[in-house]
Amino acid sequence: MDFATVAKLRKYLSVKHHIPGRIRILFDKSIMTDPEALKLVKTAPKTLPEAVKKTKLNIFAKTLVIEYDSKRVPPKLLEELINAPSDKAASAIVEKLYSLLY
């Protein structure tokens, strides 16, 4: 799970529920018909073990739960990333998130 992949897939994602440290993301089933999205989903993403503790995919409910360290990843930024209105805004948020981690 890495933030750059989330940024690229964000048009298929929406926040279903979020508390600091745990976010449930609903994904649109059309993600399965987009060749670029499928390529991103099928490649092994870079993991951020110091920030992301656990991920759980429920394909039937079309949700992804991400448990993360809310002291290292500001919850507001994570939600802003998913809701970013443009690629430029998403890229800026990804850069900010990575700068906080490294």
C-alpha atoms as a printed R data frame, in Angstrom:
    type eleno elety resid chain resno       x      y       z
1   ATOM     1    CA   MET     A     1   0.000  0.000   0.000
2   ATOM     2    CA   ASP     A     2   1.553  3.247  -1.056
3   ATOM     3    CA   PHE     A     3   0.212  6.757  -1.385
4   ATOM     4    CA   ALA     A     4   1.169  7.193  -5.048
5   ATOM     5    CA   THR     A     5  -1.031  4.227  -6.014
6   ATOM     6    CA   VAL     A     6  -3.923  5.629  -3.977
7   ATOM     7    CA   ALA     A     7  -3.485  8.941  -5.808
8   ATOM     8    CA   LYS     A     8  -3.633  7.239  -9.203
9   ATOM     9    CA   LEU     A     9  -6.714  5.189  -8.291
10  ATOM    10    CA   ARG     A    10  -8.584  7.923  -6.402
11  ATOM    11    CA   LYS     A    11 -11.265  8.423  -9.072
12  ATOM    12    CA   TYR     A    12 -12.525  4.938  -8.150
13  ATOM    13    CA   LEU     A    13 -12.335  5.499  -4.401
14  ATOM    14    CA   SER     A    14 -14.479  7.156  -1.770
15  ATOM    15    CA   VAL     A    15 -14.161  7.302   1.984
16  ATOM    16    CA   LYS     A    16 -16.851  5.205   3.622
17  ATOM    17    CA   HIS     A    17 -15.694  5.601   7.227
18  ATOM    18    CA   HIS     A    18 -12.655  7.162   8.831
19  ATOM    19    CA   ILE     A    19 -11.338  7.425  12.350
20  ATOM    20    CA   PRO     A    20  -7.720  8.312  13.042
21  ATOM    21    CA   GLY     A    21  -5.689  5.171  12.430
22  ATOM    22    CA   ARG     A    22  -8.317  3.333  10.375
23  ATOM    23    CA   ILE     A    23  -9.952  4.245   7.099
24  ATOM    24    CA   ARG     A    24 -12.503  2.216   5.151
25  ATOM    25    CA   ILE     A    25 -12.434  2.993   1.454
26  ATOM    26    CA   LEU     A    26 -15.226  2.031  -0.911
27  ATOM    27    CA   PHE     A    27 -14.115  1.315  -4.459
28  ATOM    28    CA   ASP     A    28 -16.208  1.454  -7.592
29  ATOM    29    CA   LYS     A    29 -16.455 -1.828  -9.512
30  ATOM    30    CA   SER     A    30 -15.480 -0.003 -12.710
31  ATOM    31    CA   ILE     A    31 -11.912 -0.189 -11.435
32  ATOM    32    CA   MET     A    32 -11.927 -3.751 -12.813
33  ATOM    33    CA   THR     A    33 -12.479 -2.556 -16.397
34  ATOM    34    CA   ASP     A    34  -9.796  0.124 -16.545
35  ATOM    35    CA   PRO     A    35  -6.564 -1.408 -17.939
36  ATOM    36    CA   GLU     A    36  -4.342  1.159 -16.190
37  ATOM    37    CA   ALA     A    37  -6.092  0.623 -12.868
38  ATOM    38    CA   LEU     A    38  -5.832 -3.149 -13.210
39  ATOM    39    CA   LYS     A    39  -2.126 -2.853 -13.887
40  ATOM    40    CA   LEU     A    40  -1.678 -0.773 -10.721
41  ATOM    41    CA   VAL     A    41  -3.784 -3.147  -8.641
42  ATOM    42    CA   LYS     A    42  -1.928 -6.237  -9.887
43  ATOM    43    CA   THR     A    43   1.588 -4.902  -9.276
44  ATOM    44    CA   ALA     A    44   2.957 -5.323  -5.816
45  ATOM    45    CA   PRO     A    45   2.828 -1.871  -4.257
46  ATOM    46    CA   LYS     A    46   5.602 -0.438  -2.156
47  ATOM    47    CA   THR     A    47   4.709 -0.990   1.443
48  ATOM    48    CA   LEU     A    48   5.187  1.565   4.149
49  ATOM    49    CA   PRO     A    49   5.543 -0.655   7.229
50  ATOM    50    CA   GLU     A    50   6.368  2.320   9.428
51  ATOM    51    CA   ALA     A    51   3.128  4.040   8.425
52  ATOM    52    CA   VAL     A    52   0.676  1.388   7.211
53  ATOM    53    CA   LYS     A    53   0.098 -1.365   9.752
54  ATOM    54    CA   LYS     A    54  -2.442 -3.536   7.953
55  ATOM    55    CA   THR     A    55  -4.710 -3.625   4.922
56  ATOM    56    CA   LYS     A    56  -7.782 -5.754   4.407
57  ATOM    57    CA   LEU     A    57  -9.605 -6.093   1.104
58  ATOM    58    CA   ASN     A    58 -13.225 -7.231   0.998
59  ATOM    59    CA   ILE     A    59 -14.024 -7.724  -2.665
60  ATOM    60    CA   PHE     A    60 -17.674 -8.591  -2.005
61  ATOM    61    CA   ALA     A    61 -18.322 -5.380  -0.059
62  ATOM    62    CA   LYS     A    62 -16.015 -3.465  -2.437
63  ATOM    63    CA   THR     A    63 -14.055 -2.028   0.479
64  ATOM    64    CA   LEU     A    64 -10.458 -1.693   1.521
65  ATOM    65    CA   VAL     A    65  -9.606 -1.067   5.159
66  ATOM    66    CA   ILE     A    66  -6.264  0.521   5.885
67  ATOM    67    CA   GLU     A    67  -4.949  0.621   9.426
68  ATOM    68    CA   TYR     A    68  -2.194  3.191   9.761
69  ATOM    69    CA   ASP     A    69  -0.141  5.059  12.340
70  ATOM    70    CA   SER     A    70  -2.076  8.292  12.830
71  ATOM    71    CA   LYS     A    71   0.929  9.862  14.556
72  ATOM    72    CA   ARG     A    72   2.988  9.484  11.364
73  ATOM    73    CA   VAL     A    73   0.226  9.904   8.774
74  ATOM    74    CA   PRO     A    74  -2.099 12.848   9.431
75  ATOM    75    CA   PRO     A    75  -5.665 11.528   9.012
76  ATOM    76    CA   LYS     A    76  -6.766 14.741   7.320
77  ATOM    77    CA   LEU     A    77  -4.099 14.375   4.608
78  ATOM    78    CA   LEU     A    78  -5.047 10.768   3.887
79  ATOM    79    CA   GLU     A    79  -8.664 11.747   3.353
80  ATOM    80    CA   GLU     A    80  -7.640 14.782   1.289
81  ATOM    81    CA   LEU     A    81  -5.597 12.479  -0.951
82  ATOM    82    CA   ILE     A    82  -8.600 10.310  -1.766
83  ATOM    83    CA   ASN     A    83 -10.783 13.371  -2.351
84  ATOM    84    CA   ALA     A    84  -8.176 15.397  -4.271
85  ATOM    85    CA   PRO     A    85  -9.838 17.303  -7.131
86  ATOM    86    CA   SER     A    86  -6.912 16.995  -9.565
87  ATOM    87    CA   ASP     A    87  -3.741 15.043 -10.286
88  ATOM    88    CA   LYS     A    88  -1.692 18.101  -9.356
89  ATOM    89    CA   ALA     A    89  -3.387 18.370  -5.947
90  ATOM    90    CA   ALA     A    90  -2.993 14.617  -5.362
91  ATOM    91    CA   SER     A    91   0.719 14.763  -6.266
92  ATOM    92    CA   ALA     A    92   1.269 17.614  -3.812
93  ATOM    93    CA   ILE     A    93  -0.425 15.620  -1.043
94  ATOM    94    CA   VAL     A    94   1.631 12.502  -1.853
95  ATOM    95    CA   GLU     A    95   4.827 14.575  -1.662
96  ATOM    96    CA   LYS     A    96   3.754 16.019   1.670
97  ATOM    97    CA   LEU     A    97   2.912 12.573   3.077
98  ATOM    98    CA   TYR     A    98   6.268 11.148   2.003
99  ATOM    99    CA   SER     A    99   8.128 14.159   3.408
100 ATOM   100    CA   LEU     A   100   6.509 13.477   6.783
101 ATOM   101    CA   LEU     A   101   7.634  9.847   6.702
102 ATOM   102    CA   TYR     A   102  11.206 10.272   5.504
